[in-house]
Amino acid sequence: MEAFKILFSTSTGLMSLGVIVFIIGMGWFFARMFARKMREDAAAAKAQQQAQRH
């Protein structure tokens, strides 16, 4: 419990908490972005494949 007290009450702890939150948010953002790009790329490849058949 002492670690949580330091994390939430000292300037160093709050800066560390900010970095942790920022990194988690950045990971969430990149995961969403990469998933969207993969879906778009798969759809474009499928459309290109269908266009080549006809």
N, C-alpha and C positions, 0 to 999 in steps of 0.2 A: 504494500500500500504506500510505502514511502516513495516508490518510483512514480506513482500517479500524482502524489502531492508535489513532487518536484516538477513533473511534466506540466501540470496545470498552474503552478504558482510562480515559477521563475521565468525570467526573460529567455534564458537558453531553452528551457523546456517548452515554452510557448512557440519559439521559433522552430524547434524540432517538430512540434505538433503541426505547425503550419506546413512544413516541408512534407511530412507524412501525408497530410490531407491532399496537398498539391500533387504528389506522386500518384496517389490512388486515383484522383480525378483525371490525371493525365493518362493513366493506364486505361481507365474506362473510356475516355475520349478516343484513344487510338484503337482500342478493341472495336468500338462502334464504327469508326472510320474504315478500318481494314475489312470488317465484315460487309459493310456496304459496298466497298470497292470490289470485293470478291463476288458479290451477287451481281453487280453491274457487269463485271467482266464475263461471268458465266452466261448472262443473258445475251451479251454482245457476241460471244463465241457461238452460242446456239443459233442466234439470228444469222450470223455469217455462214454457218454450216448449212442452214436451211436455204439460204440464198444461193449457195453453190450447187445444191441439188437440183434446183429448178432452172 
